[in-house]
Amino acid sequence: MSQAMLIWLVDRWVMLGLIIISIGIMSVLYRRRRGSEDASVTTGQKSNEDSPVVSNQAQIIRLLMKHGGQMRQQQIVTETGWSKAKVSTLLSRMEADDHLTKIRLGRENLILLPGHEPQILTSALNTDENQD
């Protein structure tokens, strides 16, 4: 193989390597930008350093307040357009932080803001606490 042919092959491999690296960099940049756009669509805000989870929790609280402090979990899924898994995760986190109460009703959950629990539930909870 001649030296000219060898130089030509090396040039082609270097060019191919640069093209592959460029595509990789563009892919990473696209995914980052796409991810920040998805977050802004989900939260209804421009992407910034705010946590989307906090914004999502605030959106759930506003939605519950709009509906008198209580809603069925499936209704939250429908009105937000979020997946069942996302809503379930957010509600579990919010319940753990005492921002709301989840009550199992058959095969679904009733979500309640503090102070919006039905009287019978409040009475039952107080009775259980007194027995401890």
Beta strands, then each sheet from edge to edge (+ up, - down):
strand 1: 70-72
strand 2: 101-105
strand 3: 108-112
sheet 1: 1+ 3- 2+
end
